[in-house]
Structures are given as structure tokens and as C-alpha cells.
Amino acid sequence: MQRAPMSLAVARRWVRGSLTSKMRVMEAPAGGGLIAGLLLVVALAGCATGPAAPAPGPERPIPLDLGRVQTLTQDGMSVRLRIPTEVEASQRLGVPLAMHGIQPIWIRVENSSAVNYWILPIAIDPDYYTADKAALIAAEDLNVEDGARVTEALRQSALPFYLPASSVNEGYVFASHTRGGRFVDLRFSAPGHGLRMRFAVMLPTEGFDYENSELRQRYARIEALPNLTLEQTRVRLRELPCCVARDDGAAEGDPLNLALIGRGEDVISALTAGGWTFTEAITIDSIRRMVGAAIADEPFATAPVSALYLFGRKQDIALQRGRAKIAQRNHMRLWLAPFRCEGQPVWVGQVSRDIGVKLTAKSPTLTTHIIDPNVDESRQYVLQSLLHQEAVRWFAIVRGVGAATRDQPRHNLTDDPYFTDGMRMAIGVSRTPVQPWQAVNLDWNESIDPIREGKGEDARVPQKP
């Protein structure tokens, strides 16, 4: 007879008891084989849950145009942005800022306009460091002379806030350190004027899953894909499978409930602006930290996401929006579709909200998240997130998932139940800011209020051709 999976609370108590008693022999409860495996992973690598510093290595080409160096031009302002490697930053500034949780972002602004702008560094990071604060932290173990040298170097390298007309200025903004990638929101302000430029930067050699993705090669061939009209795209989206699958194509998993239409650079910029982060590759180290975070009820903002399959391959890119605990996050998988819409790439996706963690032998990480059964709310969350970031040109609801009621739910590949009105959310992503009330509803179909759906109220959806 198959044993019931062990709850995470029981696992935590058992693991903590094992660690406290050191080498004391104790009988493992039901599912102990799995827990023993988890203990082995934790024990081999220590029980720390914080990020490990990966060994430096050669940078791999990364997908999309989201490398460390990027340039944007708008209304007479040309901005070149670069996030140096940790080694580069140390050599240039004379102190290893990364080990102190500081990430310098180099920005060059050529203001060819007739407007005197101020840059707002708080938009880049509300917790940014001043040059003196960064120096005080990074030079705390240095002697007085070396500390003064570091302080002066950081002061001289800082980006000025005031950017007058017809001027060129460059320097660093000292932000909090992030791994894998970051969104950089540049905002410039002047009386009667304002500019916003959005940069999404992938940081290679950090052990993230996108480094091993074939997306870069696939995206380079985007122009060869069939180019469909909006109505043809609607039909293709409706004809897609209801759900993601295992690697063998068998079994139905989480519903395929999202489609984002737009350049990859714009889609990623809009999502990372809303707090979505990249995910790490599944490795012994990331599994160790994932298990440790689950046991300690701690966050793991870049936790791995297991592979699911569509179009005969695993997701091209995965993102998540974490919370205070690893058990709580929204996660999203995206696949580049084999067709375009009015010249724009189409990204088909699966999004759900995680509300817990359970142990399972069905996942390579030995743990999996429990999804919120109300998956339509997660779909709406993505639309709200992109509307809030002024990144939606249009949106529409399209059939294709197939309805499942609260009383007769479907189940994903790890046996979590879910209910849905059977719809997918299609969103045309904008490169430039669009006010939320200006986003156009194409009115293909109507979706029900997911909150009413959760209450068990009438879940019938008006159908349109």
C-alpha cells in the first residue's frame, strides 16, 4: 500500500530532532526514505540556507538582448547601462562590494535635449547606498589610509543626480546586490517633463536556468516563424493543449492559462518591473538551499522551478515572485510559441500561486509547491501586475483550457486540485508606458470574477464565437 506523503510540519519537527540529537539513531516515520535523502543533501552541504557564491567562470551568451550592457534612447536622452561582474567592480573600485551586499550599476547619460533633468535613484532601489555608506561598509576592515582611499574612489565614481541639458554624465548608483538578474527602473524628472526607461538585465555565470536554455538560438530564428493576424492568433491559442505535460508528453499538468505577445526584452522588462525574478538551475547546491529554506520557513527568492513540457520541450524561461517564505510565491513558465502575432513573438505560459510546500518523489528537488486551487486568480494577477507597470497595450480572454468546477476539480502532475473557468489570458505587452485605463479590452470572451468562483457562485461564462 502506498504511504501518504509526510507533511512539511512533521518533516521539520523530525529533521530538527535529528539535528539536535546529532548521531542518535531514531526510527523514521512514514516517508522516512525521502526525508533521509533530504537530510543527506542538507548534511553534505551544511544547513545554511543563504546563497552560495559560485566560482567565477567564462560568461556564456545569454538569451534575448538582456546582457550586462544595454543602451536606450528616448526624447533626446541616450542612456547606456552596465552592471559589472563582481571581479570587474572590485578591480575598478578597489573593494569587493558584492561580498558586502552592494551591487554598483554604471550609467552613462547623454542629455541632448533642452531640458534639465534630475535622475531619481530611489526608483532603481529604494534602499540604494550613498558612496560614503557603501565605503563605510566595504572598508570596515581596512586601515584608516586605505579606508579614506576607498571612500574618495566611491565618491568620485558616483553618478550625479542633476543632469543639465546638453551634457554627458556617467557614474555608479550603488544598489542592493541581487543574483541572476535585476530590473533597473530609470526615472528622470523636470518641471513639466518626465522620462522612464526600463532595463531588464540577466547576469550570467550565476547558476541560473536560463544560462542552459536553448532560447537564445531559438529566439534568433524568430523572423522565420509564421506571422499570424490577431484573429488567427486567437484561433491558434484556442487550439493549444489544455495543460503542460511531463517530458514524455503524457498526463495533464497545470493549466496553460497565459499568453504574452511582445518582444522578449519587453516582456521580461515588464515582468521584472513587477517584482518577478529569474530562477536558479536545479543543482545539488540549489536543492540544498531549497530544502534548508523549507525547513527553516525562510525565503528563497530565486528557488528552482521544476521542468514542465510544451511543444516537446521544457520551459524556455521561468520566473517567480517570492514572498516572506519559500512556501509562498507566484511562479510562471514561458515557452516561445512556434508562431508570431502581427510580427511580435508569442510567449505561451502557465502561472499559478504557491501556498505551501510538500515532499514528493515526483520532483527532482524532492519537494514541490502546493498550488492555490483558484488558478484563475493567478491569471488575473499577471494582468494586474502588468497594468500596474503600465505595460499593457491590449488584453483578451480566449478559450482553450477547459472548465473545471470547485466541486469537481482537475489535478496537476503532483495531485494538487484546481478549478478554472477554462479560459486563457492573452496580453499584448507594450514597450513604452501605457496608462492602465488606456489598455484595450479586445472583448473576445468574458471571464468570471475569480473571487466569486472561489465562493462557489455561478461559474458560467458567456461564450462568444
C-alpha positions as CSV (number, residue, x, y, z in Angstrom):
1,M,0.0,0.0,0.0
2,Q,1.3,3.4,-0.9
3,R,2.3,5.6,2.0
4,A,0.7,9.0,2.5
5,P,3.2,11.9,1.9
6,M,4.6,13.4,5.0
7,S,3.5,16.9,5.9
8,L,6.2,19.6,5.9
9,A,5.4,20.4,9.5
10,V,6.1,16.8,10.5
11,A,9.3,16.8,8.4
12,R,10.5,20.0,10.1
13,R,10.0,18.5,13.5
14,W,11.7,15.3,12.6
15,V,14.6,16.9,10.9
16,R,15.2,19.4,13.8
17,G,15.0,16.5,16.2
18,S,17.6,14.6,14.2
19,L,19.9,17.5,14.0
20,T,19.6,18.2,17.7
21,S,20.3,14.6,18.7
22,K,23.3,14.5,16.3
23,M,24.2,10.9,15.8
24,R,21.4,9.4,17.8
25,V,19.6,6.6,16.0
26,M,15.9,7.1,15.6
27,E,13.1,5.4,13.7
28,A,12.0,7.5,10.6
29,P,8.2,8.0,10.3
30,A,6.3,7.2,7.1
31,G,8.1,8.6,4.1
32,G,11.4,8.4,6.0
33,G,13.3,7.3,3.0
34,L,12.5,10.6,1.3
35,I,13.3,12.5,4.4
36,A,16.6,10.6,4.8
37,G,17.5,11.7,1.3
38,L,16.7,15.3,2.2
39,L,18.8,15.0,5.3
40,L,21.7,13.7,3.3
41,V,21.6,16.6,0.9
42,V,21.4,19.1,3.9
43,A,24.1,17.3,5.8
44,L,26.5,17.0,2.9
45,A,26.4,20.7,2.2
46,G,25.7,22.1,5.7
47,C,22.4,23.5,6.8
48,A,22.9,27.1,5.7
49,T,20.1,28.5,3.6
50,G,21.8,31.6,2.3
51,P,23.1,31.9,-1.3
52,A,26.4,30.3,-2.1
53,A,29.0,32.3,-4.1
54,P,29.6,30.4,-7.4
55,A,33.0,30.0,-8.7
56,P,33.8,32.6,-11.4
57,G,34.0,31.3,-14.9
58,P,33.7,32.4,-18.5
59,E,30.4,34.1,-19.3
60,R,28.0,32.2,-21.6
61,P,26.0,34.0,-24.2
62,I,22.6,34.8,-22.7
63,P,19.2,34.8,-24.4
64,L,17.5,37.9,-25.7
65,D,19.2,41.3,-25.7
66,L,19.4,41.4,-21.9
67,G,23.1,41.3,-21.3
68,R,25.1,43.4,-18.8
69,V,25.5,46.3,-21.3
70,Q,22.4,47.9,-22.8
71,T,21.5,51.2,-24.4
72,L,18.2,53.0,-24.8
73,T,17.3,56.4,-26.3
74,Q,14.2,58.4,-25.7
75,D,13.2,62.1,-26.3
76,G,16.8,63.3,-26.6
77,M,18.1,61.2,-23.7
78,S,20.6,58.3,-24.5
79,V,21.4,56.0,-21.6
80,R,24.0,53.3,-21.6
81,L,23.8,50.9,-18.6
82,R,26.2,48.3,-17.5
83,I,26.3,46.0,-14.5
84,P,29.9,44.9,-14.0
85,T,30.9,41.5,-12.8
86,E,31.9,41.2,-9.2
87,V,35.6,40.9,-10.3
88,E,35.3,44.0,-12.6
89,A,33.7,46.0,-9.8
90,S,36.4,45.0,-7.4
91,Q,39.2,45.9,-9.8
92,R,37.7,49.2,-10.8
93,L,36.6,50.5,-7.3
94,G,39.3,48.8,-5.2
95,V,37.0,46.9,-2.9
96,P,34.8,43.8,-3.1
97,L,31.4,45.4,-2.8
98,A,29.4,42.2,-3.7
99,M,30.6,40.4,-0.5
100,H,29.0,43.3,1.4
101,G,25.7,43.0,-0.4
102,I,26.3,46.0,-2.7
103,Q,25.9,46.0,-6.5
104,P,27.3,49.0,-8.4
105,I,25.3,49.9,-11.6
106,W,27.2,52.0,-14.1
107,I,25.1,54.5,-16.0
108,R,26.1,57.0,-18.7
109,V,23.5,59.6,-19.6
110,E,23.9,61.8,-22.7
111,N,21.2,64.5,-22.4
112,S,20.9,66.0,-25.8
113,S,17.6,67.6,-25.0
114,A,16.9,71.2,-23.9
115,V,15.6,70.0,-20.5
116,N,17.5,70.0,-17.2
117,Y,16.6,66.6,-15.6
118,W,17.1,65.1,-12.2
119,I,17.6,61.3,-12.0
120,L,15.6,59.6,-9.2
121,P,17.9,56.8,-7.9
122,I,15.2,55.7,-5.5
123,A,13.4,54.2,-8.5
124,I,16.4,52.0,-9.1
125,D,16.5,50.8,-5.5
126,P,14.6,52.3,-2.5
127,D,17.5,51.1,-0.4
128,Y,20.3,52.3,-2.5
129,Y,23.6,53.2,-0.8
130,T,25.3,56.6,-0.8
131,A,29.0,56.5,-1.8
132,D,30.1,57.1,1.8
133,K,27.7,54.5,3.2
134,A,29.0,51.9,0.7
135,A,32.6,52.8,1.6
136,L,32.0,52.6,5.3
137,I,30.5,49.1,5.0
138,A,33.1,47.8,2.5
139,A,36.1,49.3,4.1
140,E,35.3,48.4,7.7
141,D,38.3,46.1,8.0
142,L,40.8,48.4,6.3
143,N,43.2,50.8,8.0
144,V,42.4,54.5,8.1
145,E,44.5,55.4,5.0
146,D,43.0,52.6,2.8
147,G,39.5,53.4,4.1
148,A,39.9,57.0,3.1
149,R,41.2,56.0,-0.4
150,V,38.1,53.7,-0.9
151,T,35.8,56.5,0.3
152,E,37.2,59.0,-2.2
153,A,37.2,56.5,-5.0
154,L,33.5,55.8,-4.5
155,R,32.6,59.5,-4.1
156,Q,34.4,60.3,-7.4
157,S,32.7,57.4,-9.2
158,A,29.1,58.1,-8.2
159,L,26.6,59.3,-10.8
160,P,25.5,62.9,-10.3
161,F,21.8,63.4,-9.7
162,Y,21.5,66.6,-11.7
163,L,21.8,66.1,-15.5
164,P,21.6,69.5,-17.2
165,A,20.7,70.0,-20.9
166,S,23.4,69.3,-23.5
167,S,25.6,67.4,-21.0
168,V,27.1,64.0,-20.6
169,N,27.4,62.4,-17.2
170,E,28.4,58.9,-16.0
171,G,29.0,57.1,-12.8
172,Y,27.7,54.4,-10.4
173,V,24.5,54.0,-8.4
174,F,25.2,51.7,-5.5
175,A,22.2,49.3,-5.2
176,S,21.5,46.3,-3.1
177,H,23.0,43.1,-4.5
178,T,20.9,40.7,-6.5
179,R,21.7,37.4,-8.1
180,G,20.8,36.1,-11.6
181,G,19.3,39.3,-12.9
182,R,17.7,42.6,-12.0
183,F,15.2,45.2,-13.2
184,V,16.6,48.7,-13.4
185,D,14.0,51.4,-13.5
186,L,15.4,54.8,-14.6
187,R,13.2,57.8,-14.0
188,F,14.1,61.4,-14.9
189,S,12.1,64.3,-13.6
190,A,11.9,68.0,-14.6
191,P,9.2,70.7,-14.3
192,G,6.5,69.6,-16.8
193,H,8.6,66.7,-18.0
194,G,9.3,63.1,-17.1
195,L,11.0,60.1,-18.7
196,R,11.1,56.5,-17.7
197,M,13.4,53.8,-19.2
198,R,13.2,50.2,-18.2
199,F,16.1,47.8,-18.3
200,A,16.0,44.0,-17.5
201,V,19.4,42.6,-17.1
202,M,20.4,38.9,-17.0
203,L,23.6,38.3,-15.1
204,P,25.4,35.2,-16.4
205,T,27.7,32.7,-14.6
206,E,25.4,32.7,-11.6
207,G,23.9,29.1,-11.9
208,F,20.6,30.2,-13.3
209,D,18.4,28.0,-15.5
210,Y,18.3,30.4,-18.5
211,E,22.0,30.0,-19.0
212,N,21.5,26.5,-20.2
213,S,18.4,27.3,-22.2
214,E,18.3,27.0,-25.9
215,L,16.1,30.1,-26.0
216,R,19.0,32.2,-27.4
217,Q,19.3,30.1,-30.5
218,R,15.5,29.7,-30.8
219,Y,14.8,33.4,-30.5
220,A,17.4,34.2,-33.2
221,R,15.2,32.4,-35.7
222,I,12.0,34.3,-34.7
223,E,11.6,36.0,-38.0
224,A,11.3,32.6,-39.7
225,L,8.1,31.7,-37.8
226,P,4.7,32.1,-39.4
227,N,3.3,35.6,-38.9
228,L,-0.4,35.5,-38.0
229,T,-3.1,38.1,-37.8
230,L,-4.7,38.8,-34.4
231,E,-7.7,36.7,-35.3
232,Q,-5.5,33.8,-36.5
233,T,-3.6,34.1,-33.2
234,R,-6.8,33.8,-31.3
235,V,-7.6,30.5,-33.1
236,R,-4.1,29.1,-32.5
237,L,-4.2,30.0,-28.8
238,R,-7.6,28.2,-28.6
239,E,-6.2,25.1,-30.2
240,L,-3.2,24.7,-27.9
241,P,-3.3,21.8,-25.4
242,C,-5.2,22.5,-22.2
243,C,-2.2,21.9,-20.0
244,V,1.5,21.4,-19.6
245,A,2.8,17.8,-19.5
246,R,5.7,15.6,-18.4
247,D,8.8,15.1,-20.5
248,D,7.2,12.1,-22.3
249,G,4.2,14.3,-23.2
250,A,1.9,12.2,-21.1
251,A,-0.5,13.3,-18.4
252,E,-2.1,16.7,-18.0
253,G,-0.4,19.1,-15.5
254,D,-1.1,22.7,-14.6
255,P,-3.4,24.6,-17.0
256,L,-1.8,26.6,-19.9
257,N,-3.6,29.8,-18.9
258,L,-1.4,32.7,-20.2
259,A,-0.1,34.2,-23.5
260,L,2.1,37.2,-23.6
261,I,2.6,38.9,-27.0
262,G,5.7,41.1,-27.4
263,R,9.4,41.2,-27.8
264,G,11.2,39.1,-25.3
265,E,13.1,42.1,-24.0
266,D,9.9,44.0,-23.4
267,V,8.1,41.0,-21.8
268,I,10.9,40.3,-19.4
269,S,11.4,44.1,-18.6
270,A,7.7,44.4,-17.7
271,L,7.6,41.3,-15.6
272,T,10.8,42.1,-13.7
273,A,9.4,45.6,-13.1
274,G,6.5,43.9,-11.3
275,G,8.9,42.0,-9.0
276,W,9.2,38.8,-10.9
277,T,12.7,37.2,-10.6
278,F,14.7,34.6,-12.5
279,T,15.1,31.1,-11.2
280,E,18.1,29.0,-10.5
281,A,19.0,25.8,-12.2
282,I,18.4,22.6,-10.3
283,T,21.7,21.6,-8.8
284,I,22.8,19.9,-5.6
285,D,23.5,23.4,-4.1
286,S,20.1,24.9,-5.1
287,I,18.3,21.8,-3.8
288,R,20.2,22.0,-0.5
289,R,19.2,25.6,-0.1
290,M,15.7,25.0,-1.1
291,V,15.3,22.2,1.4
292,G,17.0,24.3,4.1
293,A,14.7,27.3,3.4
294,A,11.7,25.0,3.6
295,I,12.8,23.5,6.9
296,A,13.6,27.0,8.4
297,D,10.5,28.7,6.9
298,E,12.7,31.2,5.2
299,P,12.5,32.9,1.8
300,F,14.4,31.8,-1.2
301,A,13.7,34.4,-3.9
302,T,15.5,32.5,-6.7
303,A,14.4,29.0,-5.8
304,P,14.5,26.4,-8.7
305,V,11.4,25.6,-10.7
306,S,10.9,22.1,-11.9
307,A,10.7,21.4,-15.7
308,L,7.3,21.0,-17.4
309,Y,6.8,20.5,-21.1
310,L,5.1,22.0,-24.1
311,F,5.9,21.9,-27.8
312,G,8.1,18.9,-26.9
313,R,10.5,20.8,-24.7
314,K,10.8,22.2,-21.2
315,Q,10.0,25.9,-20.5
316,D,12.3,28.4,-22.2
317,I,12.3,30.6,-19.1
318,A,10.9,30.5,-15.6
319,L,10.2,33.4,-13.2
320,Q,8.7,33.7,-9.8
321,R,7.5,36.4,-7.4
322,G,8.6,35.4,-4.0
323,R,7.2,36.3,-0.6
324,A,8.5,36.0,3.0
325,K,8.6,32.2,3.0
326,I,9.7,29.8,0.3
327,A,6.2,28.1,0.6
328,Q,4.6,31.3,-0.8
329,R,5.3,32.5,-4.3
330,N,3.8,33.0,-7.7
331,H,5.6,31.1,-10.4
332,M,5.4,31.3,-14.2
333,R,6.8,29.2,-17.0
334,L,7.0,30.6,-20.5
335,W,7.5,28.9,-23.9
336,L,8.3,30.7,-27.2
337,A,5.4,29.7,-29.4
338,P,6.0,28.4,-33.0
339,F,4.2,31.4,-34.5
340,R,4.1,35.2,-34.2
341,C,1.3,37.7,-33.9
342,E,1.4,40.7,-36.1
343,G,5.2,40.5,-36.2
344,Q,5.6,40.0,-32.4
345,P,6.8,36.9,-30.6
346,V,4.1,34.9,-28.7
347,W,5.0,33.5,-25.3
348,V,2.7,30.8,-24.0
349,G,2.7,30.2,-20.3
350,Q,1.5,28.6,-17.2
351,V,1.1,30.7,-14.0
352,S,-0.1,29.6,-10.5
353,R,0.2,30.8,-6.9
354,D,2.1,28.6,-4.4
355,I,0.6,28.4,-1.0
356,G,2.6,25.6,0.6
357,V,5.4,23.0,0.2
358,K,5.1,19.3,0.3
359,L,7.6,16.5,0.0
360,T,7.3,14.3,-3.1
361,A,9.4,11.8,-5.0
362,K,7.8,13.1,-8.2
363,S,10.1,16.2,-8.3
364,P,13.9,16.2,-8.9
365,T,14.2,18.7,-6.0
366,L,12.3,16.2,-3.7
367,T,9.9,19.0,-2.8
368,T,7.2,20.7,-4.7
369,H,4.9,23.6,-4.1
370,I,1.2,23.2,-3.5
371,I,-0.7,25.5,-5.8
372,D,-3.7,27.6,-4.9
373,P,-6.6,25.8,-6.5
374,N,-8.1,29.1,-7.7
375,V,-5.7,29.3,-10.7
376,D,-7.9,32.0,-12.4
377,E,-6.8,34.4,-9.7
378,S,-3.2,33.8,-10.6
379,R,-4.0,34.5,-14.3
380,Q,-5.7,37.8,-13.3
381,Y,-2.7,38.6,-11.1
382,V,-0.4,38.7,-14.1
383,L,-2.7,41.1,-15.9
384,Q,-2.9,43.3,-12.8
385,S,0.8,43.3,-12.4
386,L,1.4,44.4,-16.0
387,L,-1.3,47.0,-15.9
388,H,0.2,48.4,-12.7
389,Q,3.6,48.7,-14.5
390,E,1.9,50.5,-17.5
391,A,2.9,47.7,-19.8
392,V,-0.3,46.5,-21.4
393,R,-1.4,47.6,-25.0
394,W,-4.4,45.2,-25.1
395,F,-5.7,42.1,-23.4
396,A,-8.3,39.5,-24.1
397,I,-9.7,36.2,-22.8
398,V,-9.6,33.2,-25.0
399,R,-11.0,29.7,-24.6
400,G,-8.8,26.6,-24.5
401,V,-8.1,25.3,-21.0
402,G,-11.5,23.7,-20.4
403,A,-13.6,24.4,-17.3
404,A,-13.3,22.5,-14.0
405,T,-15.6,23.3,-11.1
406,R,-14.7,23.8,-7.5
407,D,-16.7,20.6,-6.6
408,Q,-15.2,18.6,-9.5
409,P,-11.7,19.9,-9.9
410,R,-8.9,18.7,-12.1
411,H,-5.5,17.7,-10.7
412,N,-1.9,18.6,-11.8
413,L,1.0,16.3,-12.0
414,T,1.6,16.3,-8.3
415,D,-2.0,15.7,-7.5
416,D,-2.9,19.3,-6.4
417,P,-6.6,20.1,-7.3
418,Y,-7.6,23.2,-9.2
419,F,-10.7,24.8,-10.7
420,T,-11.0,27.2,-13.6
421,D,-13.5,28.9,-15.9
422,G,-11.5,27.3,-18.7
423,M,-10.0,30.5,-20.2
424,R,-6.6,31.8,-21.1
425,M,-5.4,35.4,-20.6
426,A,-3.8,37.0,-23.7
427,I,-1.8,40.2,-23.2
428,G,-0.2,42.5,-25.7
429,V,2.9,43.9,-23.9
430,S,3.9,47.5,-24.6
431,R,7.5,48.7,-24.8
432,T,6.5,52.2,-23.8
433,P,4.3,53.1,-20.8
434,V,0.6,52.9,-21.3
435,Q,-1.8,54.1,-18.6
436,P,-4.0,51.2,-17.3
437,W,-7.2,52.8,-18.4
438,Q,-5.8,53.1,-21.9
439,A,-5.3,49.3,-22.3
440,V,-7.8,48.0,-24.8
441,N,-10.0,45.0,-23.9
442,L,-10.5,43.1,-27.2
443,D,-13.7,41.6,-25.7
444,W,-13.1,38.1,-27.2
445,N,-14.8,36.4,-24.1
446,E,-15.7,37.3,-20.6
447,S,-14.1,35.8,-17.5
448,I,-15.8,35.4,-14.2
449,D,-14.7,37.1,-11.0
450,P,-12.2,34.5,-9.5
451,I,-13.3,35.6,-6.0
452,R,-16.9,34.7,-6.8
453,E,-15.6,31.5,-8.3
454,G,-13.8,30.6,-5.1
455,K,-17.1,31.2,-3.2
456,G,-18.8,28.7,-5.3
457,E,-21.1,31.2,-7.0
458,D,-22.4,30.8,-10.5
459,A,-19.3,30.0,-12.6
460,R,-21.0,30.0,-16.1
461,V,-19.0,32.1,-18.6
462,P,-20.7,33.9,-21.5
463,Q,-19.3,32.3,-24.7
464,K,-18.5,34.2,-27.8
465,P,-17.6,32.7,-31.2
